[in-house]
Amino acid sequence: MQNRCAIAVMAKAPIAGRSKTRLVPPLTPDQAAALSGAFLSDMTANIALAARDAPIDGWVAYAPSSAQPALVPLAAPGTRLILADGTGDMPPAVEGLGRSLVHAARSLFALGYSAVCLV
């Protein structure tokens, strides 16, 4: 992994009423959830295409842990999942999404990647 880059899409399960809520209205909660799932599928597919020509690996960084079954079928083949729920030691005053970003980056660097990109 030392000369490779991990590109992780930060994601949560596309659940009606819990994802892309700022798009409701004009979308319905079900439409917003479907759009969220489509975004994840498209992004991981594009990362997989880029990985054909560059030393990168695609990941989905997700929370909570119970979301994994809903995300697996949406991710492009070869995309791996890593929990990023913000657990563990954190710098002072890091809250919300920041905790998940720190957790994802630390976890991917701990796997030996020399570079990490979080989307």
C-alpha positions, 0 to 999 in steps of 0.5 A: 500500500505504500505507493498507493492512494486510498480514495474514500467516499464518505457515506451513510445508508440511503434511507428515506427521511435520513439522507439528502434531506435538504432536497426534500422538497422538491424530491420526496424522501424516497426519491432523495434516498434513491438519489443518494444511492445513485451518487454512491454507485456513480462515485465508486464506479468512477473511482474504480475506472480511475484505478485502472490507470493509477495506483489508487484503491476505492473505499466507502467510509461509512457510519454507523456500523449497521449501515454496511449491509445497505452500502455493499450492493451500491458500491462498485465491484472491488470497492472496500468498506471501512467504518468511520463512525468517529470512535476512538481518541480525537483531537479536542473540539473535533465534532460531527462529520469532522470525527468521521473524517479523522477516523477514516483518514487515520484508519486508511493511513494505518493500513499503510497507504501513503496518501488518502483522499476523502470525498 
